[in-house]
Amino acid sequence: MRILVAALGAPGHAFPLVPLARALHDAGHDVTVATGPDLVSTIATSGVPTVPAGRPALEAFRGVMIDRGLTERPSDQEVMRDVAGEVFGRVMPRSVASDLIPRLREEPPDVVIAEVGDRGAALAARAVGVPCVLHSFGRRPSPHSPMSMTTPAGLAAVAAELGVPQSEGDVTGHAYLDICPPSLQDPGSEAYLAGMAPVPLRPVGWNPPTPFAPRRLTGRPWVLLTLGTSFGVAGVLRTALDGLAGLDVDVLVAAGSVAVGELADLEGPGVQVESFVPQADLLRGEVDGVDAPPALVVHHGGSGTTLGCATAGLPQVFLPQGADQFLNAAAVTTAGAGVQLLGEQASGEAVAAAVTALLAEGPERAAARALAVEVAALPGPDQVAADVGRWAFPARLSR
């Protein structure tokens, strides 16, 4: 089969699709990944052919912010939702579709697997009459999620420009590859699956080859501290690290979007700061020189990190900053596997107290292990890839 896998050019959107893309490629299918031009070389390290599609997401955000007279990322969540709605509902879909439609017409695939945030890829598939399957990067969208509330108007406008019929609630896919375990889903999101067949898929973390050496880790139990690649705030990382410094743990900081220089003065024995780390490999305990996975993770609540911790059975301390992070944090804390600290609650003392509680063999750690068992029961990428001849086609899936 010829298969196009499409994802927006952001690690949190694209990385979750790599394990299935690679499994399909290894099974002998003709697979191509289409993603943002700034992420092509990174995804290509997976061994799957990769091509650019659409604008860089950060460029799209900057353009929308300039149009609205904003000189920096707005701190007001409502304003940020409005900006994100324009980016994901109009700017990126239009850009991706304009790149992919000619490609799909020239070399029609048998199916397009579109990451749920890459609506331009789904619209392009419909425009040329190719079956489309959506692939999640986290929890199912619910009616009150930011994307559900802010993107429909823009998507309708782009669909009209492309001459693609679209009705209210139309998700442009016949099946939904779902990498989120049931206990973390919002029950209200079941309506999102209307017209789509759910295909469970185990979340498998992926990172590109990332050089890493434990320069300052001493061998004690260690904690991973990160705010991801999009919502990093140096002050939040510094506050959390201040709290962690008094505990009998090592701390690895993945600075991501925060310049390492802003945190370099915090390094010392037991505290190591890196721009990027091989997070998926670290959570699995597969990095040379690091004897075990982290004891727990303090993070922003991004979908990839949240599901990576759930897969590894690790308790989580959440410091959510935006987007779907608050909803992810709420889901895990409701499941009993973590603690969420918001606003002024996220002091150094509060972080230290939360980490101390979660390091103990208490109910949160037991709940985290239960999540890992639930994740492990989902079919893996190889199993789902072996069944592609069924779920890729609406007629076969309905049998």
Order of alpha helices (4+ residues) and beta strands (2+ residues): beta-alpha-alpha-beta-alpha-beta-alpha-alpha-alpha-beta-alpha-beta-alpha-alpha-beta-beta-beta-alpha-beta-beta-alpha-beta-alpha-beta-alpha-beta-alpha-alpha-alpha-alpha-alpha
